[in-house]
Amino acid sequence: MTVLAQTTAGQRAPFVGPPIDWYGMSPIIVLLAGALVLMVAAALTPRWPRGLYALGTVATAGASAVLFGFQWHRVDEEGPLGLVGRALNLDHFGLFVAITICIAAALAALLLDDYLRREELDGIELYALLLCSALGGVVMAMANDLIVLFLGIEILSIALYVLAAGHARRLDSQESALKYFVLGGFASAFLLYGIALVYGATGSTNLADVRAFLRAVTLLDSGLLLAGFGLLLVGLGFKIAAAPFHVWTPDVYQGAPSPVTGFMASAAKAAAFAGLLRVFTQGFVDYQKDWKPAIFVIAVATLAISSILAAVQTNVKRMLAYSSINHAGFILVGVEAVSDRGTAGSLLYLLAYAVLVLGTFAVVGLVGRTGDSDHSLARYRGLGRERPALALAFTVLLLAQAGVPLTSGFVAKFGVITAAVDARSYAIAIVAMLAAVISAYLYLRIMVSMWLADPVAGDDARERVRIPLSAGLVVVLAVGFTLVVGIAPGWAIDWARNAVPVLAAN
């Protein structure tokens, strides 16, 4: 695209905009177009059958994932590429996370279909927001510039703020959205100030240029840069729900609709960690001695706090919120290693956790029944007798989160702990193993309630747990993926190892 620009001499000279790789951008365009089509078609046509909303969202996310898959072989042949100039980075790392986010969006859409039917809500806008949030996550994963990273976070977050308030008749849903919005605004401000300080110290927001500058120039006074590191960690720490920036997580997870909570715990976490990994392990890798201790402290605090607080909860959604914080601590163990193996371990963890947590919240939503408000541990008493297949599936997913062998959770935790040991970060590896033992108590409490406890007296008249097709399909896919990766993990490990981030310089 060429336009005319007025020069100082009064002459007109052509201004050439950044080159756009339309083929490389096609998966992102599909996500945006899918969201727009859903909104416009719903406004201009009579009311659709509810299933078509979910089907259109799944088709859009699936088509985008397939197009991202086609780009994988292109990167093999041509190497990392810049999209829209150097604003976006097309490499295996971004593609891996983008595919993970698309899978999460498709599974969340299936859960949302059953949820809206059960709650008698008409939520076409929720499907469009789901695709917009996925779009923001993909931009974060592929961002090659700090400003673009910030734009991706805002697209992701603004859609999530509204999604968290998706149940219009539940006060808890509105409250969770307000809390998420207010605290998310503070986190975005910290992130933006951090970007400004990094720009002031290096003269650029492009990650490749920042790394080149830091390698070529020795800063006599690095205070401005270090302050930028700190503010960036605060902003991204909020998005990944790491301690001490985790305080929003239990309330928001509890109040938001269960499918939205699952999407938030999977896709949003994957996108935030993608941004953290690319910025710090690539753009700021030469200053790792300055920021690596901060990652160590945050990881240890996250593992310790989440393991202890999870054990005293009585609400299952709050339990899983602290479990999500705990998993963020494990992923940070891989980040702290600052190595290809650590990055691969973190990526594998994100993929495994994204699928199993959506399956987990699928069960939580079914057991919560109409209203989605009572998620007390007592709700799960006797579930093994009432719905043995559902209880068995939930048990498998809980064992995976605990890191039991022959599940994807074990493979993921083993990967990040091994990376820490290889990097000689023995202390954080020991803390992670201790946290895994402590957090296992959380999952055992739920399993004991399902299989060994009797139903609450006088609870015979409660609504029976229904298993509709869409939610049941999500549970089956999540359990199947968890067991396949746990039993035959080689393909997933190789895929993650080939997804180490590379910055496109051109």
C-alpha distance (Angstrom), angle and dihedral (degrees) to the residues before:
residue distance angle dihedral
M1 . . .
T2 3.81 . .
V3 3.81 128.4 .
L4 3.78 132.7 172.0
A5 3.81 120.0 -102.0
Q6 3.83 125.5 -164.3
T7 3.82 111.8 -121.4
T8 3.80 126.8 -153.1
A9 3.79 90.2 -104.1
G10 3.78 91.6 58.5
Q11 3.80 92.7 -109.2
R12 3.76 124.2 125.9
A13 3.78 115.9 -120.0
P14 3.78 126.4 -178.3
F15 3.78 116.7 -103.8
V16 3.77 112.7 -150.1
G17 3.79 115.2 -154.7
P18 3.78 123.3 -143.7
P19 3.80 115.6 -70.0
I20 3.79 112.7 -101.7
D21 3.78 121.7 -149.3
W22 3.80 98.9 -149.8
Y23 3.79 94.3 -175.8
G24 3.78 90.8 52.1
M25 3.81 89.9 46.9
S26 3.82 94.0 48.2
P27 3.85 96.9 96.4
I28 3.81 90.9 51.6
I29 3.81 90.9 47.2
V30 3.82 89.7 51.4
L31 3.82 91.2 55.9
L32 3.80 91.9 48.9
A33 3.80 93.5 44.3
G34 3.81 91.4 48.4
A35 3.81 91.4 54.6
L36 3.81 92.2 47.6
V37 3.80 93.7 46.8
L38 3.79 91.8 51.2
M39 3.79 92.3 51.7
V40 3.81 97.1 42.9
A41 3.80 95.6 42.8
A42 3.79 92.0 48.7
A43 3.82 90.6 50.8
L44 3.81 96.6 46.4
T45 3.79 102.5 38.6
P46 3.80 134.0 55.6
R47 3.77 117.7 -88.0
W48 3.78 112.1 -62.7
P49 3.78 125.6 -137.1
R50 3.82 104.8 -91.2
G51 3.79 93.5 -119.5
L52 3.80 92.2 62.6
Y53 3.80 91.8 64.0
A54 3.79 91.7 56.9
L55 3.80 92.2 40.4
G56 3.81 91.7 53.2
T57 3.80 91.5 48.9
V58 3.80 93.0 48.3
A59 3.81 90.7 47.3
T60 3.80 91.7 49.9
A61 3.81 94.1 48.3
G62 3.79 90.8 43.9
A63 3.80 93.3 49.9
S64 3.79 90.6 49.4
A65 3.82 91.1 49.8
V66 3.82 90.6 51.0
L67 3.80 91.6 50.3
F68 3.80 89.8 49.7
G69 3.80 87.3 52.0
F70 3.81 90.4 55.1
Q71 3.81 89.0 52.9
W72 3.83 90.2 57.6
H73 3.80 92.6 71.6
R74 3.78 90.3 43.8
V75 3.81 90.2 57.5
D76 3.81 88.6 48.7
E77 3.79 89.4 58.1
E78 3.82 102.6 35.2
G79 3.81 103.9 24.9
P80 3.82 125.1 -131.2
L81 3.79 113.1 -19.2
G82 3.78 135.7 -161.5
L83 3.81 118.6 -124.0
V84 3.81 120.4 -157.2
G85 3.77 89.8 7.5
R86 3.77 105.5 -54.3
A87 3.79 96.9 -37.3
L88 3.79 93.9 105.0
N89 3.77 127.6 36.2
L90 3.81 120.8 -142.2
D91 3.80 106.4 -158.0
H92 3.79 137.6 127.1
F93 3.80 91.9 -92.5
G94 3.80 94.2 57.4
L95 3.80 91.8 43.1
F96 3.81 92.1 51.2
V97 3.79 93.0 52.9
A98 3.81 92.9 40.6
I99 3.81 91.4 54.7
T100 3.81 89.6 47.8
I101 3.82 90.5 52.6
C102 3.82 92.3 48.3
I103 3.81 90.9 51.1
A104 3.80 89.8 50.1
A105 3.82 91.4 49.3
A106 3.81 92.1 51.1
L107 3.81 93.1 49.5
A108 3.81 92.0 45.0
A109 3.81 90.2 52.1
L110 3.82 90.2 55.6
L111 3.81 90.0 51.3
L112 3.78 91.6 46.4
D113 3.82 91.1 55.2
D114 3.80 93.0 59.8
Y115 3.81 92.4 39.8
L116 3.81 94.8 54.5
R117 3.80 91.8 46.6
R118 3.79 92.4 50.3
E119 3.80 93.4 46.5
E120 3.83 92.6 42.2
L121 3.80 92.8 -124.5
D122 3.80 127.2 146.9
G123 3.79 102.3 -139.6
I124 3.80 111.0 167.0
E125 3.81 88.4 135.8
L126 3.81 90.0 57.1
Y127 3.79 91.3 61.3
A128 3.80 91.4 49.9
L129 3.80 90.4 48.5
L130 3.79 89.5 49.4
L131 3.80 90.0 57.4
C132 3.82 91.7 44.6
S133 3.79 90.4 51.6
A134 3.80 90.2 49.6
L135 3.81 88.3 49.7
G136 3.80 90.3 55.1
G137 3.78 90.7 48.9
V138 3.80 91.8 51.8
V139 3.81 90.8 50.5
M140 3.80 89.1 51.8
A141 3.80 91.9 50.6
M142 3.81 92.5 50.7
A143 3.81 99.1 36.9
N144 3.80 114.9 131.7
D145 3.79 93.2 177.3
L146 3.79 131.5 56.3
I147 3.81 92.5 -131.2
V148 3.80 90.8 52.8
L149 3.81 88.6 48.0
F150 3.80 89.1 54.5
L151 3.82 91.6 49.4
G152 3.79 90.1 50.8
I153 3.80 91.6 50.9
E154 3.80 91.4 50.5
I155 3.82 93.1 49.3
L156 3.80 89.8 48.9
S157 3.80 95.1 44.1
I158 3.81 100.8 43.6
A159 3.80 90.3 53.3
L160 3.81 90.3 48.2
Y161 3.81 92.2 50.5
V162 3.80 89.4 59.7
L163 3.81 93.8 40.3
A164 3.81 90.3 54.5
A165 3.83 87.6 58.9
G166 3.79 91.4 47.6
H167 3.82 95.4 119.7
A168 3.79 100.8 73.2
R169 3.82 94.3 -173.1
R170 3.81 97.0 53.4
L171 3.79 118.7 82.9
D172 3.81 90.1 -160.1
S173 3.80 89.9 60.2
Q174 3.80 92.6 52.9
E175 3.80 91.4 45.6
S176 3.79 93.2 50.8
A177 3.80 91.1 50.5
L178 3.80 91.9 50.7
K179 3.81 92.5 49.7
Y180 3.78 91.3 47.1
F181 3.80 91.5 48.5
V182 3.82 96.0 49.2
L183 3.80 96.0 45.0
G184 3.80 91.7 39.9
G185 3.78 89.6 55.2
F186 3.80 90.6 54.9
A187 3.81 90.5 48.9
S188 3.80 91.4 50.5
A189 3.80 90.0 51.3
F190 3.81 91.2 52.9
L191 3.79 89.9 48.6
L192 3.79 93.3 49.6
Y193 3.81 92.7 48.7
G194 3.80 88.5 49.5
I195 3.80 90.5 53.5
A196 3.81 90.1 49.7
L197 3.82 91.8 52.2
V198 3.80 92.8 48.1
Y199 3.79 88.7 50.3
G200 3.80 90.0 49.9
A201 3.80 91.3 51.7
T202 3.81 98.6 42.9
G203 3.80 106.4 22.2
S204 3.81 94.1 -125.6
T205 3.80 142.9 68.0
N206 3.81 94.4 -157.2
L207 3.80 107.4 106.4
A208 3.80 94.9 -141.7
D209 3.80 91.0 50.9
V210 3.81 91.6 45.5
R211 3.80 91.6 52.6
A212 3.80 91.9 46.3
F213 3.81 90.7 50.1
L214 3.80 93.7 48.8
R215 3.81 90.4 50.0
A216 3.78 94.4 48.3
V217 3.82 99.8 40.2
T218 3.78 129.3 53.7
L219 3.79 108.5 -148.3
L220 3.80 111.8 -139.7
D221 3.79 90.4 -164.0
S222 3.81 111.9 30.9
G223 3.81 96.6 171.0
L224 3.80 93.5 110.4
L225 3.79 91.7 50.3
L226 3.80 93.9 46.3
A227 3.80 90.7 50.1
G228 3.79 87.5 52.5
F229 3.80 90.1 52.0
G230 3.79 90.2 51.8
L231 3.79 95.7 49.4
L232 3.81 91.8 46.3
L233 3.80 89.3 52.6
V234 3.79 90.5 51.4
G235 3.80 92.8 51.1
L236 3.79 95.6 44.9
G237 3.81 91.8 39.3
F238 3.80 88.8 61.9
K239 3.79 91.9 51.8
I240 3.82 93.7 50.7
A241 3.85 91.4 43.3
A242 3.80 95.1 -122.6
A243 3.81 122.1 162.2
P244 2.97 130.8 -65.8
F245 3.81 87.8 20.9
H246 3.81 93.6 53.7
V247 3.80 101.0 89.5
W248 3.82 93.8 106.3
T249 3.79 94.4 55.1
P250 3.85 104.3 79.4
D251 3.81 94.9 46.7
V252 3.80 95.1 43.5
Y253 3.81 94.3 44.7
Q254 3.80 90.5 48.7
G255 3.79 96.4 47.9
A256 3.81 102.0 38.5
P257 3.83 120.2 86.5
S258 3.81 109.0 -85.8
P259 3.85 95.7 -115.8
V260 3.81 89.7 50.7
T261 3.80 90.4 48.8
G262 3.80 89.6 53.0
F263 3.80 91.9 49.6
M264 3.79 90.8 46.7
A265 3.80 91.6 51.5
S266 3.79 93.3 47.9
A267 3.81 115.3 29.0
A268 3.81 98.2 27.0
K269 3.79 92.2 48.0
A270 3.82 91.7 47.4
A271 3.82 91.5 51.2
A272 3.81 93.5 47.1
F273 3.79 92.8 49.4
A274 3.80 89.9 47.4
G275 3.79 89.2 56.7
L276 3.81 91.8 46.0
L277 3.81 93.3 49.5
R278 3.79 95.5 46.3
V279 3.80 95.4 45.7
F280 3.79 99.4 44.7
T281 3.80 105.4 27.8
Q282 3.81 92.4 42.8
G283 3.80 112.6 21.5
F284 3.82 96.6 34.9
V285 3.80 99.8 26.2
D286 3.83 93.6 119.9
Y287 3.80 90.0 59.4
Q288 3.78 95.5 48.1
K289 3.80 91.9 123.8
D290 3.80 87.0 65.8
W291 3.81 100.2 47.7
K292 3.80 102.6 25.9
P293 3.86 93.8 78.2
A294 3.81 89.1 54.9
I295 3.82 90.5 53.1
F296 3.81 88.5 49.5
V297 3.81 92.7 53.3
I298 3.81 93.3 44.9
A299 3.81 92.2 48.4
V300 3.80 93.9 49.3
A301 3.81 92.4 45.9
T302 3.81 91.0 47.8
L303 3.80 93.5 50.8
A304 3.80 94.6 45.0
I305 3.80 99.4 43.5
S306 3.80 96.1 44.1
S307 3.81 94.3 47.3
I308 3.80 93.3 51.1
L309 3.80 98.9 41.7
A310 3.81 93.5 44.9
A311 3.79 90.9 60.2
V312 3.83 93.8 62.4
Q313 3.83 98.5 48.2
T314 3.81 122.6 109.2
N315 3.81 98.0 -173.5
V316 3.80 112.7 82.6
K317 3.81 94.9 -146.7
R318 3.80 90.0 52.7
M319 3.80 88.7 47.6
L320 3.78 90.0 54.0
A321 3.81 90.2 45.7
Y322 3.80 90.3 59.2
S323 3.80 87.8 42.7
S324 3.81 88.3 56.5
I325 3.80 89.5 51.5
N326 3.80 88.8 50.0
H327 3.79 91.4 52.6
A328 3.81 89.4 50.8
G329 3.80 86.9 57.3
F330 3.80 91.1 53.8
I331 3.81 91.7 50.0
L332 3.80 88.7 50.5
V333 3.81 87.7 57.3
G334 3.81 86.9 64.8
V335 3.80 91.8 45.0
E336 3.82 91.2 51.2
A337 3.81 90.7 56.8
V338 3.85 89.1 66.6
S339 3.80 92.4 -155.6
D340 3.77 139.0 112.9
R341 3.78 89.2 -105.9
G342 3.79 91.5 51.1
T343 3.80 91.8 50.0
A344 3.81 91.4 47.9
G345 3.80 90.2 49.1
S346 3.80 91.2 50.7
L347 3.81 91.7 49.1
L348 3.80 92.8 49.5
Y349 3.79 89.0 48.7
L350 3.81 91.3 51.9
L351 3.80 92.1 51.1
A352 3.80 94.7 46.2
Y353 3.79 93.9 44.6
A354 3.82 94.3 45.6
V355 3.80 91.7 59.7
L356 3.79 99.8 39.4
V357 3.82 94.9 45.6
L358 3.82 91.2 53.6
G359 3.79 88.9 51.2
T360 3.79 88.8 48.5
F361 3.79 94.0 52.4
A362 3.79 89.6 44.9
V363 3.82 87.9 63.0
V364 3.80 91.6 42.3
G365 3.79 90.5 53.8
L366 3.81 92.0 49.7
V367 3.79 93.9 48.9
G368 3.80 90.7 45.7
R369 3.81 87.9 61.9
T370 3.80 123.5 -172.5
G371 3.79 111.7 -6.6
D372 3.81 95.6 28.6
S373 3.80 88.3 -137.0
D374 3.81 107.4 106.7
H375 3.79 110.3 69.3
S376 3.78 98.0 149.0
L377 3.78 118.6 145.4
A378 3.82 88.3 -113.4
R379 3.81 88.3 68.5
Y380 3.81 88.8 70.2
R381 3.80 96.2 52.5
G382 3.79 108.9 120.7
L383 3.82 95.2 3.3
G384 3.80 88.9 131.7
R385 3.81 89.1 63.6
E386 3.79 97.3 41.3
R387 3.82 98.4 42.3
P388 3.83 108.9 8.8
A389 3.83 94.7 170.9
L390 3.81 92.3 51.7
A391 3.81 91.4 45.3
L392 3.80 90.3 49.9
A393 3.81 91.6 50.7
F394 3.80 90.6 48.6
T395 3.79 89.8 49.3
V396 3.80 91.3 54.7
L397 3.81 91.3 50.1
L398 3.81 92.2 47.6
L399 3.81 91.6 48.8
A400 3.80 88.2 51.1
Q401 3.80 91.0 53.3
A402 3.79 88.5 50.0
G403 3.82 89.8 53.9
V404 3.80 99.3 -114.7
P405 3.85 114.2 170.8
L406 3.81 119.6 -96.4
T407 3.80 90.9 37.3
S408 3.79 131.5 95.7
G409 3.80 89.7 -114.9
F410 3.79 91.7 64.0
V411 3.81 92.1 49.4
A412 3.82 91.0 49.1
K413 3.81 95.7 48.2
F414 3.77 92.5 43.6
G415 3.81 89.5 52.5
V416 3.80 97.1 54.4
I417 3.82 94.2 41.2
T418 3.81 90.9 49.8
A419 3.80 89.4 50.5
A420 3.80 90.0 52.5
V421 3.81 91.2 50.4
D422 3.81 91.3 48.7
A423 3.81 88.5 52.6
R424 3.84 88.5 49.6
S425 3.79 91.5 -116.8
Y426 3.79 90.4 140.0
A427 3.80 96.1 155.9
I428 3.80 95.1 58.4
A429 3.82 90.9 44.2
I430 3.82 90.2 55.2
V431 3.81 91.7 47.4
A432 3.82 89.8 50.7
M433 3.80 92.8 51.9
L434 3.81 91.7 48.4
A435 3.80 90.2 48.7
A436 3.80 90.1 51.8
V437 3.81 90.1 55.1
I438 3.80 93.4 47.9
S439 3.80 94.8 45.5
A440 3.82 90.6 51.2
Y441 3.82 86.5 74.5
L442 3.80 89.0 65.1
Y443 3.80 93.1 57.4
L444 3.80 92.9 42.2
R445 3.82 90.3 56.5
I446 3.80 90.8 57.9
M447 3.81 93.4 45.1
V448 3.80 92.7 48.8
S449 3.81 89.6 51.0
M450 3.81 91.4 51.4
W451 3.78 99.2 45.1
L452 3.81 109.3 23.3
A453 3.82 107.1 28.2
D454 3.78 123.9 84.1
P455 3.81 119.9 -123.8
V456 3.79 116.0 -91.7
A457 3.82 111.3 -84.7
G458 3.79 112.8 -100.0
D459 3.81 92.0 17.3
D460 3.80 96.1 113.7
A461 3.79 92.4 107.1
R462 3.77 95.5 56.7
E463 3.78 119.4 120.0
R464 3.79 112.4 -83.5
V465 3.80 117.0 -117.0
R466 3.81 108.7 -104.0
I467 3.79 122.6 -158.4
P468 3.82 109.5 -155.1
L469 3.77 120.8 -165.6
S470 3.82 98.7 -104.1
A471 3.81 96.3 48.5
G472 3.80 91.8 41.2
L473 3.80 89.7 52.6
V474 3.81 90.8 53.5
V475 3.80 91.3 50.7
V476 3.80 92.4 48.7
L477 3.82 92.8 47.8
A478 3.81 92.2 47.1
V479 3.80 93.7 49.1
G480 3.80 92.1 44.5
F481 3.80 93.1 49.9
T482 3.81 91.2 45.9
L483 3.79 92.5 53.6
V484 3.81 96.0 40.8
V485 3.80 92.6 52.8
G486 3.79 90.4 43.6
I487 3.80 95.0 51.2
A488 3.83 99.8 34.9
P489 3.82 106.5 20.7
G490 3.81 98.5 155.7
W491 3.80 97.5 97.9
A492 3.81 93.2 48.0
I493 3.81 92.4 47.2
D494 3.81 91.7 49.7
W495 3.80 91.2 47.7
A496 3.80 91.3 52.2
R497 3.82 92.8 46.1
N498 3.79 89.9 54.8
A499 3.81 90.7 53.1
V500 3.82 100.1 72.2
P501 3.83 108.3 142.4
V502 3.80 120.7 -105.6
L503 3.78 123.2 -174.3
A504 3.80 116.4 -131.2
A505 3.81 108.4 -130.7
N506 3.78 94.6 -169.3
